[in-house]
Amino acid sequence: MTDIDRAKHAVRQEVWDLLERDGAAPLGVHGHIPDFVGKEEAAARLAELEEWKNARVIKCNPDRAQLPVRVRALQEGKLLYMAVPRLATPKPFYLLDPVSLTAPIETAVTSSGAPQVAPTVGPDEMHPVDLIVCGSVAVSRRSGVRVGKGAGYSDLEIALLTDAGLVTTETVIATTIHQTQLLEDDLPDAEHDFSVDFAITPNEVVACRPDRGRPSGIIRSNLRQDQLDSIPILRA
């Protein structure tokens, strides 16, 4: 474990502890993207942004915290891509098109519902992404540096889409979080990490100022052996 990894782990533990102590997320939040209290209000604030209103294609993570975001995207007629958990299939994204859905939206956008009604697609079958909404454990208010739950999937998802030309510097990245997860301090980040442009809580919308550009794609030298073994598209 590197010094950056240890620093990230300490941040996660602190935020998870605070969320549980304050009742802002269910007990057992450790190890997960927090299913925070007020996620519906945060999703509503996100939907007020011009960046959301102008977006036709959205990519969103499959966690419970962003469920209201995914529901709202389909209700508003947007095309939605949702990552297959752990990127475990050769085509690692679900395509959720409100025009062709055969199940209620509230079911289709869940991790259990999407496999039943949504086809999986690979980057070569996807449209350019206008807006990414990711889950986070902690975010720096100033720089938008984001700490996830530690598995690295969000970074890989964006790197894959960047390699395919579907995510560019014009693609907006946002996260919805509880106020407790929005930190005043600078946070540790590594070469392969991305920062967010907007951090949205139930109380406010924060436009962040990332210190550096985004990774230009997958950094092969940073991939772990377990990732190469378990994620088919990395071996393609």
C-alpha positions, 0 to 999 in steps of 0.5 A: 500500500502506497502513502497515497493509498494509506491517506485515502483509507484514513479519509474514508474511515473518518467520513464513514464514521461521521456519517454513521455517528450522525445518522446521515447514512445507514449503519454498515456504510463502511466499504461502500458509496454512502447511501446518504440521507437527502439523496433525492434533494441532491439529485434535484439540485443537480437537475437545476444545473444548465449542464444537466438540462443540456445533457442528452447522454448521461453515464452514472454509477449503479450505487443506491446513492445515485438512484434518484439521479438515474430515475430522473435522467430517464424520466426526462428522456435522457439516454443513460449508461450505467456501469455493470458492477465490477465491470464484470462482463465483456461489454461493461455498460448497461444501455438504458433508453427510455424509449425502449424500456420494458420495465418501470424506470424505478426497477430498470435503473437498479443493479438487480433490474438492469440485467433483466431489461437492459442490453450491455454495450461496449465503448465501440457501441456507445454515444459520446457522454455529455455528463458523468455522475459518480458516487464518492466517499469524500470530495474536496470543496476547492479542488474537486479531488474525489475519494471513492470506496477504494476499488478503482472502478469509477476511474477505470470506467472513465478511463475506458470511455476517454480512450474511446473518445467518448469522454473529453475535456468537455464532458462535465463530471459531477457527484451527489454527496451528503454535506458531511462528505464535502471536506474543506481540506485538500485530499490525496490523489494519484495519477489515475484519479479524476476530479469532479467539476461539481459537488452537489449536496442536499444543501448546495451546489459547489463548482470546483476548480480542479488543480490538474487535467484529467487522466488521458485514458487507462494508465496500463502501468497502474493496473493491478493484476486482480483488475486484469484478471477480473475485468474482461475488457482490460484483456481485449 
